[in-house]
Amino acid sequence: MVSQSIRVLRFSCAALTFLFAIAPLHSQKQQREPLNGAQIEKIREAGIYPSDRIKLYTQFVDEHATTIKGLTNRSKSSARAHRLDDELQDLTALMDELGSNLDVYSERHADIRVSLKPLTEASLKWLGILRALAGEQGFDLARKEAIESGQELADQAERLLREQTDYFNLHKDEKGQERAEPK
């Protein structure tokens, strides 16, 4: 009788432990990945080449912006709103990641001017797409966050282009470098 009670107690403890361990995993929202495997690999390969990496991010953000623009004219539905919400979140994540990369490259004085000019132009196009998208209940917050992130990226790219132009006019021997080397 005691042996059977111990088995029931052990089973109950094991079941409760399992439930407590699995419950937080179930309640967590799945983290979206805005890039597919091939795109992630391209970003990794371009890791030591700042201009190439910025060009790739610009291309990938542009693809998401084009998708959003294509969804803009479709008839309103919950599926469309959900898809737009996902695309807007992906776009925001990519723009934020690109902004982080720009911070790193500017700190180490990598010459990224060749990729900043197309980025500056593209970011204005993305903002136009986002502002033309009328807000709806299903994705309005994601739209506002994307516009905010896009504006920050556009401002950052424009500012960095000016700063880099000034810096490399003064430091002509450092033009085209991937990072500033100590002298």
C-alpha positions as CSV (number, residue, x, y, z in Angstrom):
1,M,0.0,0.0,0.0
2,V,2.8,2.4,0.9
3,S,4.7,1.4,-2.3
4,Q,1.6,2.2,-4.4
5,S,1.2,5.6,-2.7
6,I,4.9,6.4,-3.4
7,R,4.4,5.5,-7.1
8,V,1.3,7.7,-7.3
9,L,3.2,10.6,-5.6
10,R,6.2,10.2,-7.9
11,F,4.0,10.1,-11.0
12,S,2.1,13.2,-9.7
13,C,5.3,15.1,-9.1
14,A,6.7,14.2,-12.5
15,A,3.4,15.2,-14.2
16,L,3.4,18.6,-12.3
17,T,7.0,19.2,-13.1
18,F,6.3,18.5,-16.8
19,L,3.3,20.8,-16.8
20,F,5.2,23.7,-15.1
21,A,8.1,23.3,-17.5
22,I,6.0,23.2,-20.7
23,A,3.5,26.0,-19.7
24,P,5.9,28.9,-20.2
25,L,7.0,27.5,-23.6
26,H,3.4,27.3,-24.8
27,S,2.5,30.9,-23.7
28,Q,5.5,32.5,-25.4
29,K,4.8,34.2,-28.7
30,Q,6.8,32.6,-31.5
31,Q,9.6,34.9,-32.5
32,R,9.3,35.8,-36.2
33,E,12.4,35.7,-38.4
34,P,12.2,38.4,-41.1
35,L,14.9,36.7,-43.2
36,N,14.9,33.3,-44.7
37,G,17.9,30.9,-44.4
38,A,19.5,31.9,-47.7
39,Q,19.2,35.6,-46.8
40,I,20.7,35.0,-43.4
41,E,23.6,33.2,-45.1
42,K,24.2,36.0,-47.5
43,I,24.3,38.5,-44.6
44,R,26.8,36.3,-42.7
45,E,29.1,36.0,-45.8
46,A,29.1,39.7,-46.2
47,G,29.8,40.2,-42.5
48,I,33.3,41.7,-42.9
49,Y,32.3,43.9,-45.9
50,P,30.2,46.7,-44.5
51,S,29.1,48.2,-47.8
52,D,28.0,44.7,-49.1
53,R,26.1,44.0,-45.9
54,I,24.3,47.3,-46.1
55,K,23.4,46.7,-49.7
56,L,22.0,43.3,-48.8
57,Y,19.9,44.7,-45.9
58,T,18.7,47.5,-48.2
59,Q,17.6,44.9,-50.8
60,F,15.8,42.7,-48.1
61,V,14.0,45.7,-46.6
62,D,13.0,46.8,-50.1
63,E,11.5,43.4,-50.8
64,H,9.4,43.6,-47.6
65,A,8.3,47.2,-48.5
66,T,7.3,46.0,-52.0
67,T,5.3,43.2,-50.5
68,I,3.5,45.7,-48.2
69,K,2.8,48.0,-51.2
70,G,1.3,45.0,-53.0
71,L,-1.0,44.2,-50.1
72,T,-2.1,47.8,-49.8
73,N,-4.6,47.7,-52.7
74,R,-6.2,44.3,-51.8
75,S,-9.6,44.2,-50.3
76,K,-9.8,44.5,-46.5
77,S,-9.9,41.2,-44.6
78,S,-8.6,39.8,-41.4
79,A,-6.1,37.7,-43.4
80,R,-4.8,40.8,-45.1
81,A,-4.5,42.7,-41.8
82,H,-2.7,39.8,-40.2
83,R,-0.3,39.5,-43.2
84,L,0.3,43.2,-43.2
85,D,1.0,43.2,-39.4
86,D,3.6,40.4,-39.9
87,E,5.2,42.2,-42.9
88,L,5.3,45.5,-41.0
89,Q,6.9,43.8,-38.0
90,D,9.5,42.1,-40.2
91,L,10.2,45.4,-42.0
92,T,10.7,47.2,-38.6
93,A,13.0,44.5,-37.3
94,L,15.1,44.6,-40.5
95,M,15.3,48.5,-40.4
96,D,16.3,48.3,-36.7
97,E,19.0,45.7,-37.5
98,L,20.3,47.8,-40.4
99,G,20.4,50.8,-38.1
100,S,22.4,48.8,-35.6
101,N,24.9,47.8,-38.3
102,L,25.2,51.4,-39.4
103,D,26.1,52.4,-35.8
104,V,28.9,49.8,-35.7
105,Y,30.3,50.7,-39.0
106,S,30.3,54.4,-38.3
107,E,32.0,53.9,-34.9
108,R,34.9,52.1,-36.6
109,H,35.0,54.6,-39.5
110,A,34.3,52.1,-42.2
111,D,33.9,53.8,-45.6
112,I,30.3,53.0,-46.4
113,R,29.4,56.0,-48.5
114,V,28.9,53.9,-51.6
115,S,26.0,52.1,-49.9
116,L,24.6,55.0,-47.9
117,K,23.5,57.0,-51.0
118,P,21.2,54.2,-52.3
119,L,20.0,53.5,-48.7
120,T,19.1,57.2,-48.2
121,E,17.0,57.1,-51.4
122,A,15.4,53.7,-50.6
123,S,14.5,54.8,-47.1
124,L,12.5,57.7,-48.4
125,K,10.7,55.3,-50.8
126,W,9.9,53.0,-47.9
127,L,8.5,55.9,-45.8
128,G,6.3,56.8,-48.7
129,I,4.9,53.3,-48.9
130,L,4.3,53.2,-45.2
131,R,2.6,56.6,-45.0
132,A,0.4,55.8,-48.0
133,L,-0.9,52.7,-46.1
134,A,-4.0,53.6,-44.3
135,G,-4.0,52.4,-40.7
136,E,-6.5,49.7,-39.7
137,Q,-7.1,48.0,-36.4
138,G,-5.3,44.8,-37.2
139,F,-1.9,46.4,-38.0
140,D,-2.1,50.1,-37.0
141,L,0.5,49.7,-34.1
142,A,2.9,47.8,-36.4
143,R,2.5,50.5,-39.1
144,K,3.3,53.3,-36.6
145,E,6.3,51.5,-35.3
146,A,7.5,50.9,-38.9
147,I,7.1,54.6,-39.8
148,E,9.0,55.6,-36.7
149,S,11.8,53.1,-37.4
150,G,11.9,54.1,-41.1
151,Q,12.2,57.8,-40.2
152,E,15.0,57.0,-37.7
153,L,16.8,55.0,-40.4
154,A,16.4,57.7,-43.0
155,D,17.7,60.4,-40.7
156,Q,20.6,58.1,-39.6
157,A,21.6,57.3,-43.2
158,E,21.5,60.9,-44.2
159,R,23.5,62.1,-41.2
160,L,26.1,59.4,-41.7
161,L,26.5,60.2,-45.3
162,R,27.2,63.8,-44.4
163,E,29.6,62.8,-41.6
164,Q,31.4,60.3,-43.7
165,T,31.8,62.7,-46.6
166,D,33.3,65.3,-44.2
167,Y,35.5,62.7,-42.4
168,F,37.0,61.2,-45.5
169,N,37.6,64.6,-47.1
170,L,39.8,65.2,-44.1
171,H,41.3,61.7,-43.9
172,K,41.9,60.9,-47.6
173,D,44.4,58.1,-46.7
174,E,41.5,56.2,-45.1
175,K,39.1,56.1,-48.0
176,G,37.7,52.7,-48.9
177,Q,38.7,51.1,-45.6
178,E,36.6,48.5,-43.9
179,R,37.6,49.8,-40.4
180,A,39.9,52.4,-39.0
181,E,43.3,50.9,-38.1
182,P,45.3,52.3,-35.2
183,K,48.4,54.3,-36.4
